[in-house]
């Protein structure tokens, strides 16, 4: 009876390992051996995307209420800060119209 329990536990554990491998499917694992015989394993890939929630209202980000979101103000919402330079193109900051058209994806 105990023997079957351990068999089932091993099957469940193998399934959990398989699920973890699927979750990390975007990672690439490369193994190398140096000239000195040292084994090196390199794991590379993209981290899981963060979720920042819905886009805040323009007024919430425009802290000084001047009608423009500056670089410093954009830091309050990281997706906007990451796209800031692509949005402003030689202007003082993000206007309400620009912010309305901006898609955070």
Secondary structure, 3 states (H helix, E strand, C coil): CHHHHHHHHHHHHHHHHHHHHHHCCCCEEEEEECCCCCEEEEEECCCCCCCCCCCCCHHHHCCCCCCEECHHHHCCCHHHHHHHHHHHCCCCCEEHHHHHHCCCC
